[in-house]
């Protein structure tokens, strides 16, 4: 069984402007539930730019900064409102997500989203 070996994080568009809301979603998910750290890392190349706290579809009480994703709908509707300040413009950016309990033996510890740009 795949055990989330091919899980990846997508963004709904290639380019965004400050103040817009990005929709994030997991694809390639074969096994539920799994957990993600509720803080994602915004990266330029392999360097941390900022930490972000996206909004998840379902409000839940979490323990230890590990947000449980229990259904396909929860994996497909994660949002981040891009701030107007302190964001690198016109650079290739990714979001890094770290997985937490429960994690399958073949699931990666962390992954980067596909690349996107924030333009003025």
Jmol script that loads the backbone (N, CA, C; Angstrom):
load data "model"
ATOM      1  N   UNK A   1       0.820  -1.212   0.000  1.00  0.00           N
ATOM      2  CA  UNK A   1       0.000   0.000   0.000  1.00  0.00           C
ATOM      3  C   UNK A   1       0.856   1.265   0.000  1.00  0.00           C
ATOM      4  N   UNK A   2       0.380   2.334  -0.627  1.00  0.00           N
ATOM      5  CA  UNK A   2       1.160   3.566  -0.752  1.00  0.00           C
ATOM      6  C   UNK A   2       1.515   4.238   0.578  1.00  0.00           C
ATOM      7  N   UNK A   3       0.632   4.198   1.577  1.00  0.00           N
ATOM      8  CA  UNK A   3       0.894   4.798   2.893  1.00  0.00           C
ATOM      9  C   UNK A   3       1.357   6.252   2.803  1.00  0.00           C
ATOM     10  N   UNK A   4       0.703   7.027   1.939  1.00  0.00           N
ATOM     11  CA  UNK A   4       0.996   8.461   1.779  1.00  0.00           C
ATOM     12  C   UNK A   4       2.416   8.746   1.290  1.00  0.00           C
ATOM     13  N   UNK A   5       3.037   7.779   0.663  1.00  0.00           N
ATOM     14  CA  UNK A   5       4.390   7.965   0.141  1.00  0.00           C
ATOM     15  C   UNK A   5       4.438   9.084  -0.904  1.00  0.00           C
ATOM     16  N   UNK A   6       3.350   9.256  -1.683  1.00  0.00           N
ATOM     17  CA  UNK A   6       3.327  10.229  -2.779  1.00  0.00           C
ATOM     18  C   UNK A   6       2.532  11.489  -2.448  1.00  0.00           C
ATOM     19  N   UNK A   7       2.377  11.805  -1.188  1.00  0.00           N
ATOM     20  CA  UNK A   7       1.611  12.982  -0.782  1.00  0.00           C
ATOM     21  C   UNK A   7       2.339  14.255  -1.208  1.00  0.00           C
ATOM     22  N   UNK A   8       1.585  15.235  -1.683  1.00  0.00           N
ATOM     23  CA  UNK A   8       2.195  16.525  -1.997  1.00  0.00           C
ATOM     24  C   UNK A   8       1.216  17.649  -1.698  1.00  0.00           C
ATOM     25  N   UNK A   9       1.744  18.855  -1.583  1.00  0.00           N
ATOM     26  CA  UNK A   9       0.963  20.040  -1.248  1.00  0.00           C
ATOM     27  C   UNK A   9       0.924  20.958  -2.462  1.00  0.00           C
ATOM     28  N   UNK A  10      -0.283  21.270  -2.904  1.00  0.00           N
ATOM     29  CA  UNK A  10      -0.466  22.156  -4.055  1.00  0.00           C
ATOM     30  C   UNK A  10      -1.053  23.480  -3.609  1.00  0.00           C
ATOM     31  N   UNK A  11      -0.898  24.471  -4.463  1.00  0.00           N
ATOM     32  CA  UNK A  11      -1.537  25.774  -4.281  1.00  0.00           C
ATOM     33  C   UNK A  11      -2.447  25.979  -5.487  1.00  0.00           C
ATOM     34  N   UNK A  12      -3.519  26.763  -5.311  1.00  0.00           N
ATOM     35  CA  UNK A  12      -4.519  26.851  -6.377  1.00  0.00           C
ATOM     36  C   UNK A  12      -4.099  27.705  -7.569  1.00  0.00           C
ATOM     37  N   UNK A  13      -3.156  28.622  -7.394  1.00  0.00           N
ATOM     38  CA  UNK A  13      -2.698  29.484  -8.486  1.00  0.00           C
ATOM     39  C   UNK A  13      -1.171  29.514  -8.536  1.00  0.00           C
ATOM     40  N   UNK A  14      -0.636  30.063  -9.623  1.00  0.00           N
ATOM     41  CA  UNK A  14       0.815  30.225  -9.745  1.00  0.00           C
ATOM     42  C   UNK A  14       1.291  31.563  -9.201  1.00  0.00           C
ATOM     43  N   UNK A  15       0.417  32.592  -9.274  1.00  0.00           N
ATOM     44  CA  UNK A  15       0.784  33.949  -8.844  1.00  0.00           C
ATOM     45  C   UNK A  15      -0.295  34.518  -7.934  1.00  0.00           C
ATOM     46  N   UNK A  16       0.166  35.274  -6.945  1.00  0.00           N
ATOM     47  CA  UNK A  16      -0.730  35.915  -5.982  1.00  0.00           C
ATOM     48  C   UNK A  16      -0.294  37.354  -5.769  1.00  0.00           C
ATOM     49  N   UNK A  17      -1.205  38.138  -5.221  1.00  0.00           N
ATOM     50  CA  UNK A  17      -0.906  39.511  -4.808  1.00  0.00           C
ATOM     51  C   UNK A  17      -1.105  39.603  -3.301  1.00  0.00           C
ATOM     52  N   UNK A  18      -0.411  40.535  -2.636  1.00  0.00           N
ATOM     53  CA  UNK A  18      -0.626  40.724  -1.202  1.00  0.00           C
ATOM     54  C   UNK A  18      -2.114  40.967  -0.923  1.00  0.00           C
ATOM     55  N   UNK A  19      -2.605  40.374   0.146  1.00  0.00           N
ATOM     56  CA  UNK A  19      -4.006  40.513   0.522  1.00  0.00           C
ATOM     57  C   UNK A  19      -4.902  39.431  -0.050  1.00  0.00           C
ATOM     58  N   UNK A  20      -4.425  38.701  -1.057  1.00  0.00           N
ATOM     59  CA  UNK A  20      -5.225  37.605  -1.610  1.00  0.00           C
ATOM     60  C   UNK A  20      -5.144  36.389  -0.695  1.00  0.00           C
ATOM     61  N   UNK A  21      -6.113  35.508  -0.851  1.00  0.00           N
ATOM     62  CA  UNK A  21      -6.131  34.277  -0.071  1.00  0.00           C
ATOM     63  C   UNK A  21      -5.750  33.108  -0.967  1.00  0.00           C
ATOM     64  N   UNK A  22      -4.751  32.377  -0.529  1.00  0.00           N
ATOM     65  CA  UNK A  22      -4.263  31.197  -1.235  1.00  0.00           C
ATOM     66  C   UNK A  22      -4.994  29.972  -0.686  1.00  0.00           C
ATOM     67  N   UNK A  23      -5.424  29.085  -1.590  1.00  0.00           N
ATOM     68  CA  UNK A  23      -5.968  27.806  -1.135  1.00  0.00           C
ATOM     69  C   UNK A  23      -4.891  26.752  -1.319  1.00  0.00           C
ATOM     70  N   UNK A  24      -4.636  26.015  -0.262  1.00  0.00           N
ATOM     71  CA  UNK A  24      -3.664  24.924  -0.259  1.00  0.00           C
ATOM     72  C   UNK A  24      -4.430  23.616  -0.181  1.00  0.00           C
ATOM     73  N   UNK A  25      -3.896  22.581  -0.791  1.00  0.00           N
ATOM     74  CA  UNK A  25      -4.563  21.288  -0.685  1.00  0.00           C
ATOM     75  C   UNK A  25      -3.562  20.154  -0.880  1.00  0.00           C
ATOM     76  N   UNK A  26      -3.812  19.085  -0.143  1.00  0.00           N
ATOM     77  CA  UNK A  26      -2.981  17.894  -0.250  1.00  0.00           C
ATOM     78  C   UNK A  26      -3.537  16.996  -1.343  1.00  0.00           C
ATOM     79  N   UNK A  27      -2.644  16.433  -2.136  1.00  0.00           N
ATOM     80  CA  UNK A  27      -2.998  15.455  -3.164  1.00  0.00           C
ATOM     81  C   UNK A  27      -2.127  14.227  -2.950  1.00  0.00           C
ATOM     82  N   UNK A  28      -2.500  13.157  -3.610  1.00  0.00           N
ATOM     83  CA  UNK A  28      -1.732  11.925  -3.481  1.00  0.00           C
ATOM     84  C   UNK A  28      -1.891  11.270  -2.123  1.00  0.00           C
ATOM     85  N   UNK A  29      -2.972  11.610  -1.417  1.00  0.00           N
ATOM     86  CA  UNK A  29      -3.206  11.043  -0.083  1.00  0.00           C
ATOM     87  C   UNK A  29      -3.861   9.678  -0.242  1.00  0.00           C
ATOM     88  N   UNK A  30      -3.271   8.675   0.356  1.00  0.00           N
ATOM     89  CA  UNK A  30      -3.838   7.329   0.291  1.00  0.00           C
ATOM     90  C   UNK A  30      -4.398   6.882   1.633  1.00  0.00           C
ATOM     91  N   UNK A  31      -3.937   7.489   2.721  1.00  0.00           N
ATOM     92  CA  UNK A  31      -4.340   7.030   4.052  1.00  0.00           C
ATOM     93  C   UNK A  31      -4.694   8.202   4.958  1.00  0.00           C
ATOM     94  N   UNK A  32      -5.857   8.115   5.567  1.00  0.00           N
ATOM     95  CA  UNK A  32      -6.295   9.061   6.600  1.00  0.00           C
ATOM     96  C   UNK A  32      -6.458   8.284   7.889  1.00  0.00           C
ATOM     97  N   UNK A  33      -6.329   8.925   9.038  1.00  0.00           N
ATOM     98  CA  UNK A  33      -5.928  10.316   9.237  1.00  0.00           C
ATOM     99  C   UNK A  33      -4.413  10.476   9.202  1.00  0.00           C
ATOM    100  N   UNK A  34      -3.993  11.730   9.079  1.00  0.00           N
ATOM    101  CA  UNK A  34      -2.593  12.091   9.271  1.00  0.00           C
ATOM    102  C   UNK A  34      -2.591  13.468   9.900  1.00  0.00           C
ATOM    103  N   UNK A  35      -1.469  13.861  10.458  1.00  0.00           N
ATOM    104  CA  UNK A  35      -1.393  15.153  11.123  1.00  0.00           C
ATOM    105  C   UNK A  35      -0.357  16.048  10.475  1.00  0.00           C
ATOM    106  N   UNK A  36      -0.585  17.368  10.599  1.00  0.00           N
ATOM    107  CA  UNK A  36       0.387  18.354  10.129  1.00  0.00           C
ATOM    108  C   UNK A  36       0.642  19.345  11.251  1.00  0.00           C
ATOM    109  N   UNK A  37       1.868  19.807  11.347  1.00  0.00           N
ATOM    110  CA  UNK A  37       2.160  20.897  12.277  1.00  0.00           C
ATOM    111  C   UNK A  37       1.375  22.107  11.805  1.00  0.00           C
ATOM    112  N   UNK A  38       0.724  22.807  12.721  1.00  0.00           N
ATOM    113  CA  UNK A  38      -0.166  23.895  12.299  1.00  0.00           C
ATOM    114  C   UNK A  38       0.578  25.127  11.808  1.00  0.00           C
ATOM    115  N   UNK A  39       1.887  25.185  12.020  1.00  0.00           N
ATOM    116  CA  UNK A  39       2.702  26.272  11.493  1.00  0.00           C
ATOM    117  C   UNK A  39       3.463  25.762  10.278  1.00  0.00           C
ATOM    118  N   UNK A  40       3.290  26.433   9.135  1.00  0.00           N
ATOM    119  CA  UNK A  40       4.012  26.106   7.912  1.00  0.00           C
ATOM    120  C   UNK A  40       5.161  27.101   7.762  1.00  0.00           C
ATOM    121  N   UNK A  41       6.169  26.745   6.975  1.00  0.00           N
ATOM    122  CA  UNK A  41       7.330  27.609   6.764  1.00  0.00           C
ATOM    123  C   UNK A  41       7.317  28.121   5.323  1.00  0.00           C
ATOM    124  N   UNK A  42       7.317  29.440   5.176  1.00  0.00           N
ATOM    125  CA  UNK A  42       7.446  30.073   3.862  1.00  0.00           C
ATOM    126  C   UNK A  42       8.929  30.105   3.528  1.00  0.00           C
ATOM    127  N   UNK A  43       9.286  29.570   2.351  1.00  0.00           N
ATOM    128  CA  UNK A  43      10.694  29.467   1.982  1.00  0.00           C
ATOM    129  C   UNK A  43      10.959  30.089   0.615  1.00  0.00           C
ATOM    130  N   UNK A  44      12.121  30.719   0.520  1.00  0.00           N
ATOM    131  CA  UNK A  44      12.670  31.188  -0.756  1.00  0.00           C
ATOM    132  C   UNK A  44      13.894  30.327  -0.994  1.00  0.00           C
ATOM    133  N   UNK A  45      13.864  29.546  -2.063  1.00  0.00           N
ATOM    134  CA  UNK A  45      14.855  28.507  -2.290  1.00  0.00           C
ATOM    135  C   UNK A  45      14.816  27.599  -1.065  1.00  0.00           C
ATOM    136  N   UNK A  46      15.910  27.376  -0.388  1.00  0.00           N
ATOM    137  CA  UNK A  46      15.867  26.523   0.804  1.00  0.00           C
ATOM    138  C   UNK A  46      15.988  27.323   2.088  1.00  0.00           C
ATOM    139  N   UNK A  47      15.717  28.615   2.029  1.00  0.00           N
ATOM    140  CA  UNK A  47      15.887  29.480   3.195  1.00  0.00           C
ATOM    141  C   UNK A  47      14.537  29.900   3.762  1.00  0.00           C
ATOM    142  N   UNK A  48      14.427  29.814   5.062  1.00  0.00           N
ATOM    143  CA  UNK A  48      13.195  30.211   5.742  1.00  0.00           C
ATOM    144  C   UNK A  48      13.011  31.719   5.645  1.00  0.00           C
ATOM    145  N   UNK A  49      11.826  32.144   5.194  1.00  0.00           N
ATOM    146  CA  UNK A  49      11.484  33.556   5.097  1.00  0.00           C
ATOM    147  C   UNK A  49      10.582  33.951   6.262  1.00  0.00           C
ATOM    148  N   UNK A  50       9.608  33.082   6.567  1.00  0.00           N
ATOM    149  CA  UNK A  50       8.644  33.383   7.628  1.00  0.00           C
ATOM    150  C   UNK A  50       7.922  32.105   8.023  1.00  0.00           C
ATOM    151  N   UNK A  51       7.267  32.161   9.162  1.00  0.00           N
ATOM    152  CA  UNK A  51       6.352  31.101   9.571  1.00  0.00           C
ATOM    153  C   UNK A  51       4.941  31.618   9.369  1.00  0.00           C
ATOM    154  N   UNK A  52       4.060  30.754   8.890  1.00  0.00           N
ATOM    155  CA  UNK A  52       2.670  31.152   8.679  1.00  0.00           C
ATOM    156  C   UNK A  52       1.752  30.168   9.392  1.00  0.00           C
ATOM    157  N   UNK A  53       0.576  30.636   9.726  1.00  0.00           N
ATOM    158  CA  UNK A  53      -0.444  29.788  10.338  1.00  0.00           C
ATOM    159  C   UNK A  53      -1.676  29.797   9.445  1.00  0.00           C
ATOM    160  N   UNK A  54      -1.795  28.802   8.572  1.00  0.00           N
ATOM    161  CA  UNK A  54      -2.950  28.759   7.681  1.00  0.00           C
ATOM    162  C   UNK A  54      -4.232  28.449   8.455  1.00  0.00           C
ATOM    163  N   UNK A  55      -5.355  28.714   7.812  1.00  0.00           N
ATOM    164  CA  UNK A  55      -6.658  28.393   8.400  1.00  0.00           C
ATOM    165  C   UNK A  55      -7.137  27.082   7.803  1.00  0.00           C
ATOM    166  N   UNK A  56      -7.558  26.188   8.672  1.00  0.00           N
ATOM    167  CA  UNK A  56      -8.047  24.890   8.235  1.00  0.00           C
ATOM    168  C   UNK A  56      -9.566  24.915   8.132  1.00  0.00           C
ATOM    169  N   UNK A  57     -10.123  24.073   7.270  1.00  0.00           N
ATOM    170  CA  UNK A  57     -11.564  24.023   7.017  1.00  0.00           C
ATOM    171  C   UNK A  57     -12.351  23.811   8.301  1.00  0.00           C
ATOM    172  N   UNK A  58     -11.890  22.917   9.136  1.00  0.00           N
ATOM    173  CA  UNK A  58     -12.602  22.572  10.357  1.00  0.00           C
ATOM    174  C   UNK A  58     -11.819  23.078  11.555  1.00  0.00           C
ATOM    175  N   UNK A  59     -12.480  23.809  12.430  1.00  0.00           N
ATOM    176  CA  UNK A  59     -11.837  24.270  13.664  1.00  0.00           C
ATOM    177  C   UNK A  59     -11.811  23.100  14.637  1.00  0.00           C
ATOM    178  N   UNK A  60     -10.647  22.797  15.161  1.00  0.00           N
ATOM    179  CA  UNK A  60     -10.499  21.667  16.080  1.00  0.00           C
ATOM    180  C   UNK A  60      -9.616  22.066  17.241  1.00  0.00           C
ATOM    181  N   UNK A  61      -9.807  21.377  18.329  1.00  0.00           N
ATOM    182  CA  UNK A  61      -8.872  21.487  19.435  1.00  0.00           C
ATOM    183  C   UNK A  61      -7.719  20.553  19.106  1.00  0.00           C
ATOM    184  N   UNK A  62      -6.512  21.090  19.133  1.00  0.00           N
ATOM    185  CA  UNK A  62      -5.365  20.265  18.770  1.00  0.00           C
ATOM    186  C   UNK A  62      -4.450  20.100  19.971  1.00  0.00           C
ATOM    187  N   UNK A  63      -3.639  19.081  19.903  1.00  0.00           N
ATOM    188  CA  UNK A  63      -2.675  18.878  20.982  1.00  0.00           C
ATOM    189  C   UNK A  63      -1.273  18.889  20.399  1.00  0.00           C
ATOM    190  N   UNK A  64      -0.386  19.592  21.071  1.00  0.00           N
ATOM    191  CA  UNK A  64       1.022  19.587  20.672  1.00  0.00           C
ATOM    192  C   UNK A  64       1.297  20.163  19.302  1.00  0.00           C
ATOM    193  N   UNK A  65       0.522  21.150  18.847  1.00  0.00           N
ATOM    194  CA  UNK A  65       0.759  21.798  17.561  1.00  0.00           C
ATOM    195  C   UNK A  65       0.570  20.848  16.380  1.00  0.00           C
ATOM    196  N   UNK A  66      -0.144  19.738  16.577  1.00  0.00           N
ATOM    197  CA  UNK A  66      -0.377  18.763  15.513  1.00  0.00           C
ATOM    198  C   UNK A  66      -1.855  18.780  15.138  1.00  0.00           C
ATOM    199  N   UNK A  67      -2.146  19.286  13.939  1.00  0.00           N
ATOM    200  CA  UNK A  67      -3.527  19.393  13.477  1.00  0.00           C
ATOM    201  C   UNK A  67      -3.908  18.110  12.738  1.00  0.00           C
ATOM    202  N   UNK A  68      -4.958  17.411  13.186  1.00  0.00           N
ATOM    203  CA  UNK A  68      -5.349  16.164  12.519  1.00  0.00           C
ATOM    204  C   UNK A  68      -6.156  16.419  11.246  1.00  0.00           C
ATOM    205  N   UNK A  69      -5.750  15.796  10.163  1.00  0.00           N
ATOM    206  CA  UNK A  69      -6.498  15.834   8.903  1.00  0.00           C
ATOM    207  C   UNK A  69      -7.140  14.459   8.769  1.00  0.00           C
ATOM    208  N   UNK A  70      -8.459  14.439   8.918  1.00  0.00           N
ATOM    209  CA  UNK A  70      -9.157  13.157   9.010  1.00  0.00           C
ATOM    210  C   UNK A  70      -9.948  12.786   7.765  1.00  0.00           C
ATOM    211  N   UNK A  71     -10.223  13.768   6.897  1.00  0.00           N
ATOM    212  CA  UNK A  71     -11.033  13.495   5.708  1.00  0.00           C
ATOM    213  C   UNK A  71     -10.419  14.175   4.487  1.00  0.00           C
ATOM    214  N   UNK A  72     -10.884  13.749   3.326  1.00  0.00           N
ATOM    215  CA  UNK A  72     -10.426  14.356   2.076  1.00  0.00           C
ATOM    216  C   UNK A  72     -10.784  15.839   2.035  1.00  0.00           C
ATOM    217  N   UNK A  73     -11.978  16.195   2.502  1.00  0.00           N
ATOM    218  CA  UNK A  73     -12.397  17.604   2.501  1.00  0.00           C
ATOM    219  C   UNK A  73     -11.456  18.453   3.353  1.00  0.00           C
ATOM    220  N   UNK A  74     -11.042  17.941   4.501  1.00  0.00           N
ATOM    221  CA  UNK A  74     -10.114  18.692   5.353  1.00  0.00           C
ATOM    222  C   UNK A  74      -8.758  18.856   4.682  1.00  0.00           C
ATOM    223  N   UNK A  75      -8.368  17.904   3.859  1.00  0.00           N
ATOM    224  CA  UNK A  75      -7.083  17.970   3.158  1.00  0.00           C
ATOM    225  C   UNK A  75      -7.126  18.919   1.962  1.00  0.00           C
ATOM    226  N   UNK A  76      -8.326  19.283   1.497  1.00  0.00           N
ATOM    227  CA  UNK A  76      -8.456  20.065   0.267  1.00  0.00           C
ATOM    228  C   UNK A  76      -8.762  21.537   0.494  1.00  0.00           C
ATOM    229  N   UNK A  77      -9.066  21.928   1.730  1.00  0.00           N
ATOM    230  CA  UNK A  77      -9.480  23.313   1.981  1.00  0.00           C
ATOM    231  C   UNK A  77      -8.700  23.916   3.141  1.00  0.00           C
ATOM    232  N   UNK A  78      -7.498  24.371   2.832  1.00  0.00           N
ATOM    233  CA  UNK A  78      -6.616  25.037   3.789  1.00  0.00           C
ATOM    234  C   UNK A  78      -6.308  26.400   3.167  1.00  0.00           C
ATOM    235  N   UNK A  79      -6.413  27.461   3.960  1.00  0.00           N
ATOM    236  CA  UNK A  79      -6.299  28.812   3.408  1.00  0.00           C
ATOM    237  C   UNK A  79      -5.229  29.623   4.124  1.00  0.00           C
ATOM    238  N   UNK A  80      -4.570  30.500   3.354  1.00  0.00           N
ATOM    239  CA  UNK A  80      -3.620  31.455   3.919  1.00  0.00           C
ATOM    240  C   UNK A  80      -3.846  32.801   3.265  1.00  0.00           C
ATOM    241  N   UNK A  81      -4.153  33.805   4.078  1.00  0.00           N
ATOM    242  CA  UNK A  81      -4.288  35.178   3.573  1.00  0.00           C
ATOM    243  C   UNK A  81      -2.894  35.787   3.544  1.00  0.00           C
ATOM    244  N   UNK A  82      -2.456  36.159   2.365  1.00  0.00           N
ATOM    245  CA  UNK A  82      -1.105  36.680   2.170  1.00  0.00           C
ATOM    246  C   UNK A  82      -1.033  38.090   2.745  1.00  0.00           C
ATOM    247  N   UNK A  83      -0.101  38.341   3.654  1.00  0.00           N
ATOM    248  CA  UNK A  83      -0.012  39.678   4.248  1.00  0.00           C
ATOM    249  C   UNK A  83       0.478  40.715   3.237  1.00  0.00           C
ATOM    250  N   UNK A  84       0.230  41.967   3.562  1.00  0.00           N
ATOM    251  CA  UNK A  84       0.623  43.061   2.668  1.00  0.00           C
ATOM    252  C   UNK A  84       2.081  43.465   2.855  1.00  0.00           C
ATOM    253  N   UNK A  85       2.684  43.066   3.972  1.00  0.00           N
ATOM    254  CA  UNK A  85       4.049  43.498   4.277  1.00  0.00           C
ATOM    255  C   UNK A  85       4.940  42.306   4.595  1.00  0.00           C
ATOM    256  N   UNK A  86       6.241  42.557   4.509  1.00  0.00           N
ATOM    257  CA  UNK A  86       7.271  41.584   4.888  1.00  0.00           C
ATOM    258  C   UNK A  86       7.182  40.271   4.113  1.00  0.00           C
ATOM    259  N   UNK A  87       6.867  40.390   2.830  1.00  0.00           N
ATOM    260  CA  UNK A  87       6.793  39.220   1.964  1.00  0.00           C
ATOM    261  C   UNK A  87       7.715  39.472   0.769  1.00  0.00           C
ATOM    262  N   UNK A  88       8.533  38.492   0.383  1.00  0.00           N
ATOM    263  CA  UNK A  88       9.383  38.689  -0.794  1.00  0.00           C
ATOM    264  C   UNK A  88       8.552  38.664  -2.080  1.00  0.00           C
ATOM    265  N   UNK A  89       8.760  39.663  -2.917  1.00  0.00           N
ATOM    266  CA  UNK A  89       8.026  39.764  -4.174  1.00  0.00           C
ATOM    267  C   UNK A  89       8.852  39.224  -5.330  1.00  0.00           C
ATOM    268  N   UNK A  90       8.155  38.639  -6.279  1.00  0.00           N
ATOM    269  CA  UNK A  90       8.748  38.173  -7.533  1.00  0.00           C
ATOM    270  C   UNK A  90       9.859  37.149  -7.336  1.00  0.00           C
ATOM    271  N   UNK A  91       9.791  36.408  -6.262  1.00  0.00           N
ATOM    272  CA  UNK A  91      10.733  35.319  -6.018  1.00  0.00           C
ATOM    273  C   UNK A  91       9.971  34.002  -6.022  1.00  0.00           C
ATOM    274  N   UNK A  92      10.651  32.947  -6.398  1.00  0.00           N
ATOM    275  CA  UNK A  92      10.039  31.623  -6.339  1.00  0.00           C
ATOM    276  C   UNK A  92       9.952  31.205  -4.872  1.00  0.00           C
ATOM    277  N   UNK A  93       8.732  30.955  -4.413  1.00  0.00           N
ATOM    278  CA  UNK A  93       8.491  30.610  -3.018  1.00  0.00           C
ATOM    279  C   UNK A  93       7.830  29.245  -2.919  1.00  0.00           C
ATOM    280  N   UNK A  94       8.004  28.606  -1.765  1.00  0.00           N
ATOM    281  CA  UNK A  94       7.294  27.371  -1.446  1.00  0.00           C
ATOM    282  C   UNK A  94       6.858  27.441   0.010  1.00  0.00           C
ATOM    283  N   UNK A  95       5.948  26.558   0.367  1.00  0.00           N
ATOM    284  CA  UNK A  95       5.563  26.378   1.762  1.00  0.00           C
ATOM    285  C   UNK A  95       5.983  24.979   2.181  1.00  0.00           C
ATOM    286  N   UNK A  96       6.665  24.899   3.302  1.00  0.00           N
ATOM    287  CA  UNK A  96       7.085  23.609   3.842  1.00  0.00           C
ATOM    288  C   UNK A  96       6.110  23.206   4.938  1.00  0.00           C
ATOM    289  N   UNK A  97       5.635  21.980   4.866  1.00  0.00           N
ATOM    290  CA  UNK A  97       4.750  21.442   5.895  1.00  0.00           C
ATOM    291  C   UNK A  97       5.437  20.227   6.515  1.00  0.00           C
ATOM    292  N   UNK A  98       5.325  20.129   7.835  1.00  0.00           N
ATOM    293  CA  UNK A  98       5.889  19.005   8.577  1.00  0.00           C
ATOM    294  C   UNK A  98       4.746  18.135   9.068  1.00  0.00           C
ATOM    295  N   UNK A  99       4.877  16.845   8.875  1.00  0.00           N
ATOM    296  CA  UNK A  99       3.844  15.906   9.303  1.00  0.00           C
ATOM    297  C   UNK A  99       4.094  15.460  10.738  1.00  0.00           C
ATOM    298  N   UNK A 100       3.023  15.081  11.402  1.00  0.00           N
ATOM    299  CA  UNK A 100       3.108  14.589  12.780  1.00  0.00           C
ATOM    300  C   UNK A 100       2.074  13.478  12.944  1.00  0.00           C
ATOM    301  N   UNK A 101       1.948  12.952  14.109  1.00  0.00           N
ATOM    302  CA  UNK A 101       1.098  11.774  14.342  1.00  0.00           C
ATOM    303  C   UNK A 101      -0.299  11.943  13.806  1.00  0.00           C
ATOM    304  N   UNK A 102      -0.888  10.892  13.262  1.00  0.00           N
ATOM    305  CA  UNK A 102      -0.218   9.640  12.909  1.00  0.00           C
ATOM    306  C   UNK A 102       0.432   9.737  11.529  1.00  0.00           C
ATOM    307  N   UNK A 103       1.596   9.190  11.434  1.00  0.00           N
ATOM    308  CA  UNK A 103       2.331   9.176  10.170  1.00  0.00           C
ATOM    309  C   UNK A 103       2.603   7.719   9.807  1.00  0.00           C
ATOM    310  N   UNK A 104       2.412   7.372   8.548  1.00  0.00           N
ATOM    311  CA  UNK A 104       2.689   6.004   8.114  1.00  0.00           C
ATOM    312  C   UNK A 104       4.200   5.829   7.939  1.00  0.00           C
ATOM    313  N   UNK A 105       4.678   4.598   7.950  1.00  0.00           N
ATOM    314  CA  UNK A 105       6.125   4.368   7.831  1.00  0.00           C
ATOM    315  C   UNK A 105       6.744   4.911   6.541  1.00  0.00           C
ATOM    316  N   UNK A 106       5.989   4.975   5.456  1.00  0.00           N
ATOM    317  CA  UNK A 106       6.541   5.421   4.177  1.00  0.00           C
ATOM    318  C   UNK A 106       6.288   6.897   3.891  1.00  0.00           C
ATOM    319  N   UNK A 107       5.538   7.564   4.744  1.00  0.00           N
ATOM    320  CA  UNK A 107       5.199   8.970   4.530  1.00  0.00           C
ATOM    321  C   UNK A 107       6.419   9.843   4.816  1.00  0.00           C
ATOM    322  N   UNK A 108       6.665  10.866   3.993  1.00  0.00           N
ATOM    323  CA  UNK A 108       7.810  11.744   4.275  1.00  0.00           C
ATOM    324  C   UNK A 108       7.597  12.531   5.566  1.00  0.00           C
ATOM    325  N   UNK A 109       8.682  12.939   6.188  1.00  0.00           N
ATOM    326  CA  UNK A 109       8.608  13.736   7.417  1.00  0.00           C
ATOM    327  C   UNK A 109       8.092  15.137   7.116  1.00  0.00           C
ATOM    328  N   UNK A 110       8.515  15.688   5.988  1.00  0.00           N
ATOM    329  CA  UNK A 110       8.074  17.020   5.564  1.00  0.00           C
ATOM    330  C   UNK A 110       8.136  17.099   4.052  1.00  0.00           C
ATOM    331  N   UNK A 111       7.367  18.054   3.499  1.00  0.00           N
ATOM    332  CA  UNK A 111       7.357  18.271   2.054  1.00  0.00           C
ATOM    333  C   UNK A 111       7.247  19.767   1.781  1.00  0.00           C
ATOM    334  N   UNK A 112       7.627  20.168   0.573  1.00  0.00           N
ATOM    335  CA  UNK A 112       7.440  21.540   0.108  1.00  0.00           C
ATOM    336  C   UNK A 112       6.297  21.569  -0.898  1.00  0.00           C
ATOM    337  N   UNK A 113       5.560  22.667  -0.884  1.00  0.00           N
ATOM    338  CA  UNK A 113       4.503  22.864  -1.874  1.00  0.00           C
ATOM    339  C   UNK A 113       5.127  23.072  -3.245  1.00  0.00           C
ATOM    340  N   UNK A 114       4.270  23.137  -4.217  1.00  0.00           N
ATOM    341  CA  UNK A 114       4.772  23.532  -5.529  1.00  0.00           C
ATOM    342  C   UNK A 114       5.079  25.026  -5.484  1.00  0.00           C
ATOM    343  N   UNK A 115       5.900  25.483  -6.391  1.00  0.00           N
ATOM    344  CA  UNK A 115       6.403  26.861  -6.408  1.00  0.00           C
ATOM    345  C   UNK A 115       5.290  27.836  -6.788  1.00  0.00           C
ATOM    346  N   UNK A 116       5.325  29.028  -6.166  1.00  0.00           N
ATOM    347  CA  UNK A 116       4.400  30.112  -6.503  1.00  0.00           C
ATOM    348  C   UNK A 116       5.130  31.441  -6.366  1.00  0.00           C
ATOM    349  N   UNK A 117       4.527  32.501  -6.912  1.00  0.00           N
ATOM    350  CA  UNK A 117       5.075  33.862  -6.836  1.00  0.00           C
ATOM    351  C   UNK A 117       4.078  34.773  -6.146  1.00  0.00           C
ATOM    352  N   UNK A 118       4.599  35.775  -5.456  1.00  0.00           N
ATOM    353  CA  UNK A 118       3.778  36.867  -4.942  1.00  0.00           C
ATOM    354  C   UNK A 118       4.263  38.114  -5.662  1.00  0.00           C
ATOM    355  N   UNK A 119       3.353  38.769  -6.383  1.00  0.00           N
ATOM    356  CA  UNK A 119       3.712  39.946  -7.172  1.00  0.00           C
ATOM    357  C   UNK A 119       2.975  41.168  -6.647  1.00  0.00           C
ATOM    358  N   UNK A 120       3.518  42.345  -6.927  1.00  0.00           N
ATOM    359  CA  UNK A 120       2.849  43.586  -6.486  1.00  0.00           C
ATOM    360  C   UNK A 120       1.749  43.963  -7.447  1.00  0.00           C
TER     361      UNK A 120
END
end "model"
wireframe off; spacefill off
backbone 0.3
color backbone group
